Amino acid sequence: MTKTAALQPIEPMEARSVDELSEDDGWQFEPKWDGFRCIAVRSGDAVALFAKSGKPLGRYFPEMVAMIAGLPGGHFVLDGELVIEAAGELSFDALQMRLHPAESRVRKLAAETPALFIAFDMLANAEGDLTGSSLEVRRVALEGFVGAAKAPGLRLSPFTRDRKQAAKWLEKVGGALDGVIAKRLDGPYLSGERAMLKVKRIRSADCVVGGFRYGTDSKLVGSLLLGLFNDQGLLDHVGFTSGLAAGEKPEITERLEALKGPPGFTGDAPGGPSRWSSERSSQWESLRHELVVEVLYDHVTGNRFRHGTKLHRWRPDKAPRQCTFEQLEPARKPEGVVAKTIAGG
């Protein structure tokens, strides 16, 4: 990783999903934070922030650009997570609000709810490229860098090499944590490769199919829009599921089209796709409240499934009125070392 190429997008090392934490030796476990993955690059006076996709993030987080520019060292690359703290918790909704086209709006939010950068890896420093070094070496470099910086907006992500402690973190998933990441202690930083492991706590919920979207340039269903009834008896849109088997789509589409019409979502309704949404079309079809599906999900943020869900099964035995928010676990308050990281303790 040369200094001349430093401000180009860098593909982060990624993780593949597994069901359990490894019991073998040689692993380091870290919290999987509920924020925006970010590669922060400094080369002289130039600073760049890149999302996991390679898209620039700097214009949405000017306070982070200023913070990175003020850190010691003329050249470094950090891997971490952008988060926003609100009342002792992390707010993913506040992060999404930053993806706004108006610079004045972004700067207002940056002043009111400044972001934090939780660093968990160091890819380069003033001495050169660290990606070929082991995680142990990179961690020592990262700890020394963050400790010397003493910047209010910079946090050092905790770690443990004790599987039992990592399992306790996994039990607290929700609110601040999105799961647990496992990394090989002797492993180099493999940009763009799924060389890490991630474990998430999977739950299930029964949801009303309140609408659907057709697939892109298709007459067949692309995704089911999911709803739960709120305390007022109104159906709120809570997410979607799109993992439908290709061979089943014609039959499912026919079934859905026979149920077109109101009431659809009588509470919070689906909007158009967000700036980085994976749901391509903003057009959707309302359905009568007759179909129920059980879906698997990993995280809830702001009364919505944080990610797309996995269709587990259809529930013809379940009445739509039984699909309420009560079945979702409330978000847990951060505690212990996780809370201290957010607070800067």
Secondary structure, DSSP 8 states (H G I E B T S, - for coil): --GGGTTS-----EEEE-SS---SSSEEEEEEESSEEEEEEEETTEEEEEETTS-B-GGG-HHHHHHHHTSSSSEEEEEEEEEEEETTEE-HHHHHHT--S-HHHHHHHHHHS-EEEEEEEEEEETTEE-TTS-HHHHHHHHHHHHHHH--TTEEE---BS-HHHHHHHHHT-BTTEEEEEEEETT----TTSEEEEEE---EEEEEEEEEEEE-TT-SSEEEEEEEEE-TTS-EEEEEEE----GGGHHHHHHHHHTTBSS-S-SSS---S--TT-S------EEB-TT-EEEEEES-EETTEESS-BEEEEE-TTS-GGG-BGGGS-------HHHHHHHHT-
